[in-house]
């Protein structure tokens, strides 16, 4: 009887081994990190910085793959429909992960229900920037000039409902000044026309603005964050200049398809957190203007996304922007 009991226990242990081994083996092949925008942009720089270090912490290479278009929705849809096994991830931004739920009449995915949050990578605060021809060197002078010259100031955005558009809507609301919105098909042409002086100003993230501000092609009047940026420490926050309640950033979050096993999400979260703590990575991301993430766990990221939706929904409605 004792021999039978031992045999039974041995068989039971053998049956349990495959599932344990399966759980421990994740990931058993390279992990794909999908970028929602073309190479060269903020998402791409951040994704490649993280991917370069991930193999050491995850045990498998991380491949960066591009699915640009529709403001990030094409990539979001691709990942939402990918197998929920943790091998396909999205580095998403404020648009596809939050504001598009209100902005788009018809989405092929649900920003909340279609994904399992993994970790927030960080935030890129917006800069209020003007062409050097605009006679203003700080927020007070800009507001005074706009009030004395109603309808003269214009701002460029990367499209209706984009972060640069909504940032302008909120800025106008908070300061009480009129700004003419000029939407473009993408961030590059929008920035080019501000650089050329055809458009007065823009609300652009630090990474995109940095090289132009440093050489004096654009003037940064203030940064829309709680603290000054380590990348541009000489630029004061808008709050320092008296504009309260205007903190506008593009956030970057890693998500997996909904239904991805919790243990795999946890393993991915831990690996990304380890990479984000690597001094070289921290230095590289800080040099690009990326601020540390306030949401470091999956639950915190889920709550952060919900708060972003609540913040921007009334601004989107005020802007009148709606996309089919």
C-alpha positions in Angstrom: 0.0 0.0 0.0 2.9 2.3 0.9 4.5 1.6 -2.5 1.3 2.4 -4.3 1.0 5.7 -2.4 4.5 6.6 -3.4 3.9 5.7 -7.0 0.7 7.8 -7.0 2.5 10.8 -5.5 5.3 10.5 -8.1 2.8 10.3 -11.0 0.9 13.3 -9.6 4.2 15.3 -9.4 5.1 14.3 -12.9 1.7 15.5 -14.2 2.2 18.9 -12.5 5.7 19.4 -14.0 4.6 20.5 -17.5 2.4 23.3 -16.3 5.0 24.6 -13.8 7.6 24.4 -16.5 5.3 26.2 -19.0 4.7 29.0 -16.5 8.4 29.4 -15.7 9.4 29.3 -19.4 7.7 32.6 -20.3 8.8 34.2 -22.5 9.9 31.3 -24.6 10.5 33.4 -27.7 11.2 37.0 -28.6 8.7 39.6 -27.3 7.4 42.1 -29.8 6.9 45.8 -28.7 4.6 47.5 -31.1 5.1 51.2 -31.7 2.1 53.2 -32.9 4.0 55.9 -34.7 6.7 56.1 -37.4 10.4 55.7 -36.6 12.2 58.7 -35.2 9.4 59.9 -32.9 9.1 59.9 -29.1 7.6 56.5 -28.9 10.3 55.0 -31.1 13.2 56.5 -29.1 11.7 55.3 -25.9 10.9 51.8 -27.2 14.3 51.3 -28.7 16.0 52.5 -25.4 14.0 49.9 -23.4 14.3 47.1 -25.9 18.1 47.3 -26.0 18.2 46.3 -22.3 15.2 43.9 -22.0 16.9 40.6 -23.0 19.1 40.7 -19.9 16.0 41.1 -17.6 13.5 39.1 -19.5 15.6 36.3 -20.9 14.5 36.9 -24.5 15.1 39.6 -27.1 12.6 42.4 -27.5 11.8 43.3 -31.1 10.5 46.8 -32.0 7.8 46.7 -34.7 6.0 49.7 -36.3 2.3 49.9 -37.0 1.7 53.6 -37.6 -1.5 55.3 -38.6 -4.8 56.7 -37.4 -3.2 58.5 -34.4 -2.0 55.2 -33.0 -5.3 53.3 -33.4 -3.9 50.9 -36.0 -1.2 49.6 -33.6 -3.7 49.5 -30.7 -6.1 47.4 -32.8 -3.3 45.1 -33.8 -2.2 44.4 -30.2 -5.8 44.2 -29.0 -6.4 41.3 -31.4 -3.0 39.6 -30.8 -2.9 36.3 -28.8 -3.1 37.1 -25.1 0.1 35.3 -24.2 2.4 38.2 -23.3 4.5 38.0 -26.4 3.0 41.1 -28.1 2.9 44.4 -26.3 2.0 48.0 -27.2 3.8 51.1 -26.2 0.8 53.4 -26.2 0.4 57.1 -25.6 -2.4 59.3 -24.2 -4.4 59.1 -27.5 -4.9 55.4 -28.2 -4.9 54.5 -24.5 -7.2 57.3 -23.2 -8.5 60.3 -25.2 -9.5 58.4 -28.3 -12.3 56.8 -26.3 -14.1 60.2 -26.4 -12.6 61.6 -29.6 -13.5 58.8 -32.0 -17.1 57.9 -32.7 -16.1 54.4 -33.8 -13.1 52.5 -32.5 -12.2 49.0 -33.4 -11.0 48.4 -29.8 -11.8 49.6 -26.3 -9.0 51.5 -24.6 -10.0 50.0 -21.2 -11.5 46.5 -22.0 -9.1 45.5 -24.8 -5.9 45.7 -22.8 -4.1 44.5 -19.7 -2.0 47.4 -18.3 1.6 46.4 -17.6 3.5 49.6 -16.6 3.8 53.3 -17.3 7.1 54.2 -18.8 7.0 58.0 -18.1 5.6 61.3 -19.3 6.7 64.0 -21.7 5.4 67.4 -20.6 4.4 69.9 -23.2 6.2 73.1 -23.8 4.5 76.4 -24.7 6.7 77.5 -27.6 6.6 80.5 -29.9 8.5 81.6 -33.0 11.2 84.1 -32.2 9.2 86.8 -34.0 6.5 86.7 -31.3 7.4 89.5 -28.9 7.0 87.5 -25.7 9.6 85.9 -23.4 7.3 84.6 -20.7 3.7 83.7 -20.0 2.7 87.2 -18.8 4.1 88.9 -22.0 2.4 86.3 -24.2 -1.0 86.9 -22.6 -0.6 90.7 -22.8 0.4 90.5 -26.5 -2.6 88.2 -27.3 -5.0 90.5 -25.5 -3.6 93.5 -27.3 -3.7 91.7 -30.7 -6.9 89.6 -30.7 -7.0 86.9 -33.4 -3.3 87.4 -34.4 -1.8 84.4 -32.6 -2.1 81.0 -34.2 -1.0 77.6 -33.0 -0.1 74.4 -35.0 -1.2 70.9 -34.0 -0.6 67.5 -35.4 -4.3 67.1 -36.0 -7.8 67.6 -34.6 -8.0 66.0 -31.2 -4.3 65.5 -30.9 -2.5 66.2 -27.6 -1.1 69.4 -29.2 -4.6 70.5 -30.2 -6.2 69.7 -26.8 -3.3 71.4 -25.0 -4.1 74.6 -26.9 -7.8 74.4 -26.1 -7.1 74.0 -22.4 -4.5 76.8 -22.5 -7.0 79.2 -24.2 -9.6 78.3 -21.6 -7.2 78.8 -18.6 -5.7 82.1 -19.9 -8.8 83.6 -21.6 -6.9 84.4 -24.8 -8.0 83.6 -28.4 -5.8 81.4 -30.4 -6.4 80.3 -34.0 -6.0 76.5 -34.3 -4.3 75.3 -37.5 -4.3 71.4 -37.7 -1.8 69.5 -39.7 -1.5 65.9 -40.8 1.3 65.0 -38.3 3.7 66.6 -35.9 6.5 67.1 -38.4 4.7 69.5 -40.8 3.1 71.3 -37.9 6.5 72.0 -36.3 8.0 72.9 -39.6 5.6 75.8 -40.1 6.2 77.1 -36.6 9.9 77.0 -37.3 9.3 78.8 -40.6 7.2 81.5 -38.8 4.0 80.8 -40.8 2.4 79.8 -37.4 3.0 81.7 -34.2 3.3 79.0 -31.6 2.7 75.4 -30.6 2.2 73.1 -27.6 4.7 70.4 -28.2 6.3 67.7 -26.0 9.8 68.3 -24.7 11.5 65.6 -26.9 10.2 67.1 -30.2 11.0 70.7 -29.1 14.4 70.2 -27.5 16.8 70.5 -30.4 15.0 73.6 -31.8 14.9 75.4 -28.4 18.6 74.7 -27.7 19.7 76.4 -30.9 17.3 79.4 -30.5 15.0 78.5 -33.4 12.0 78.5 -31.0 11.4 80.2 -27.7 10.2 78.0 -24.8 8.0 80.2 -22.6 7.1 77.6 -20.0 6.7 73.9 -19.3 3.4 72.3 -18.4 4.5 70.2 -15.5 4.7 70.4 -11.7 8.5 70.7 -11.8 11.1 72.0 -14.2 12.5 69.5 -16.8 16.0 68.2 -16.2 16.4 68.5 -20.0 15.6 72.2 -20.0 16.1 73.4 -16.4 16.3 77.0 -17.4 12.6 77.0 -18.6 10.2 77.8 -15.7 7.0 75.9 -15.2 3.7 77.6 -16.1 2.7 77.2 -12.5 5.7 79.3 -11.4 4.4 82.0 -13.7 0.9 82.0 -12.2 -1.0 79.5 -14.4 -2.4 76.9 -12.1 -4.1 73.7 -13.1 -2.3 73.4 -16.4 -0.2 70.3 -16.4 -0.3 68.7 -19.8 1.9 65.7 -20.7 1.9 62.8 -23.2 2.2 59.6 -21.2 3.6 56.4 -22.4 2.3 53.1 -21.1 3.0 49.4 -21.9 -0.1 47.2 -22.3 -0.7 43.6 -23.3 -3.9 42.1 -24.9 -6.8 41.7 -22.4 -6.8 38.2 -21.0 -3.0 37.9 -20.7 -2.3 35.7 -17.6 -1.7 37.8 -14.5 1.6 36.0 -13.7 3.0 37.0 -17.2 1.8 40.6 -16.7 3.6 40.6 -13.3 6.8 39.2 -14.9 6.7 41.8 -17.7 6.1 44.6 -15.2 9.1 43.5 -13.1 11.4 43.3 -16.1 10.4 46.8 -17.4 10.7 48.2 -13.9 14.3 46.8 -13.6 15.2 48.3 -17.0 13.8 51.7 -16.1 16.0 51.6 -13.0 19.2 51.0 -14.9 21.3 54.2 -14.5 22.2 54.3 -18.2 18.5 54.0 -19.2 17.4 56.6 -16.7 20.0 59.0 -18.0 19.1 58.4 -21.7 15.4 58.9 -21.0 15.9 62.0 -18.8 18.1 63.5 -21.5 15.1 63.2 -23.9 12.9 65.1 -21.3 11.0 62.0 -20.1 9.8 62.3 -16.5 9.6 59.3 -14.2 6.2 57.5 -14.2 3.7 58.1 -11.4 2.1 54.7 -12.2 4.5 51.8 -11.7 2.1 48.8 -11.2 -0.6 47.5 -13.5 -3.3 48.7 -11.1 -1.8 52.1 -10.9 -1.6 52.4 -14.7 -5.3 51.4 -15.0 -6.3 54.1 -12.5 -4.1 56.7 -14.2 -5.7 56.0 -17.6 -9.1 56.3 -16.1 -8.1 59.7 -14.6 -6.8 60.9 -17.9 -10.1 60.0 -19.6 -11.9 62.0 -17.0 -9.6 65.0 -17.3 -9.7 65.3 -21.1 -13.3 64.3 -21.9 -14.7 67.8 -21.2 -11.8 69.4 -23.1 -12.5 67.3 -26.2 -16.2 68.2 -26.0 -15.3 71.9 -25.7 -13.0 71.7 -28.7 -15.8 70.2 -30.8 -13.3 67.7 -32.2 -14.9 64.4 -33.3 -13.5 61.8 -35.7 -15.4 59.0 -37.4 
